[in-house]
């Protein structure tokens, strides 16, 4: 090969590497802009109602770090939420899956993919305020 052809190949390879690095930098910047938190109880309630059929939110609470949220509907159903990328993952859980800890309410979703969700800074009293007044009637195992 001649010298000009060798230079052209080197320049093309360098330009390709620069283009790949530029694309990676743009992707990283765009990923940082995604919300990593659940912003408000309203956002959590909307996600629960959109994801769970017939879910009519009575109240919702978001953890202090925005990493987890909890919503209760008028029928006593409980939804737990976490942010997964640009969307919010929502699962219905039984009341028995909620545990009060020093860090907040810990919910065992029973799913390996979702794992245990911590609603940081929320205590049992906060959850009780969300629950319908006739919760013992709605959830039979709580009255025992």
KAUR-V621900 format. One record per residue. RES is the residue in three letters. OMEGA is omega in degrees with one decimal (999 if undefined). Layout:
BEGIN
RES&OMEGA ; RES&OMEGA
END
This chain:
BEGIN
UNK&179.6 ; UNK&-178.2 ; UNK&178.9 ; UNK&178.6 ; UNK&177.2 ; UNK&178.6 ; UNK&179.5 ; UNK&178.9 ; UNK&179.3 ; UNK&179.5 ; UNK&179.0 ; UNK&178.7 ; UNK&178.7 ; UNK&178.8 ; UNK&178.4 ; UNK&179.0 ; UNK&178.6 ; UNK&179.3 ; UNK&178.9 ; UNK&178.8 ; UNK&178.4 ; UNK&177.8 ; UNK&178.3 ; UNK&178.9 ; UNK&179.3 ; UNK&178.6 ; UNK&179.7 ; UNK&179.2 ; UNK&-179.5 ; UNK&178.4 ; UNK&179.8 ; UNK&-178.5 ; UNK&179.3 ; UNK&177.0 ; UNK&179.9 ; UNK&-176.2 ; UNK&166.5 ; UNK&-167.2 ; UNK&-173.9 ; UNK&173.8 ; UNK&178.7 ; UNK&178.0 ; UNK&178.3 ; UNK&179.9 ; UNK&179.3 ; UNK&179.3 ; UNK&179.3 ; UNK&-179.1 ; UNK&179.0 ; UNK&-173.2 ; UNK&-175.6 ; UNK&-177.8 ; UNK&176.5 ; UNK&-179.5 ; UNK&-179.6 ; UNK&-171.5 ; UNK&172.2 ; UNK&-179.9 ; UNK&178.8 ; UNK&178.4 ; UNK&178.7 ; UNK&178.5 ; UNK&-177.7 ; UNK&179.9 ; UNK&-180.0 ; UNK&-176.7 ; UNK&-179.5 ; UNK&178.9 ; UNK&-177.4 ; UNK&176.2 ; UNK&178.3 ; UNK&178.9 ; UNK&-174.7 ; UNK&178.0 ; UNK&178.5 ; UNK&177.4 ; UNK&-177.9 ; UNK&175.8 ; UNK&176.1 ; UNK&-175.9 ; UNK&169.4 ; UNK&177.0 ; UNK&173.3 ; UNK&-176.3 ; UNK&-178.5 ; UNK&-177.0 ; UNK&177.7 ; UNK&176.6 ; UNK&-176.9 ; UNK&174.9 ; UNK&173.1 ; UNK&-179.9 ; UNK&175.7 ; UNK&178.4 ; UNK&-178.9 ; UNK&-180.0 ; UNK&-179.3 ; UNK&176.8 ; UNK&177.1 ; UNK&177.2 ; UNK&178.6 ; UNK&-178.5 ; UNK&-177.4 ; UNK&178.7 ; UNK&179.3 ; UNK&-177.6 ; UNK&176.1 ; UNK&-177.1 ; UNK&-177.3 ; UNK&179.6 ; UNK&179.9 ; UNK&-177.2 ; UNK&-178.4 ; UNK&178.0 ; UNK&177.0 ; UNK&-177.6 ; UNK&176.7 ; UNK&172.5 ; UNK&-170.4 ; UNK&175.5 ; UNK&179.1 ; UNK&-179.8 ; UNK&-176.7 ; UNK&178.8 ; UNK&177.2 ; UNK&-179.8 ; UNK&179.8 ; UNK&177.8 ; UNK&179.2 ; UNK&-172.0 ; UNK&175.2 ; UNK&-178.1 ; UNK&-178.1 ; UNK&-176.5 ; UNK&-179.2 ; UNK&177.2 ; UNK&-177.4 ; UNK&-177.2 ; UNK&-170.2 ; UNK&-175.3 ; UNK&178.2 ; UNK&-178.1 ; UNK&-177.1 ; UNK&999
END
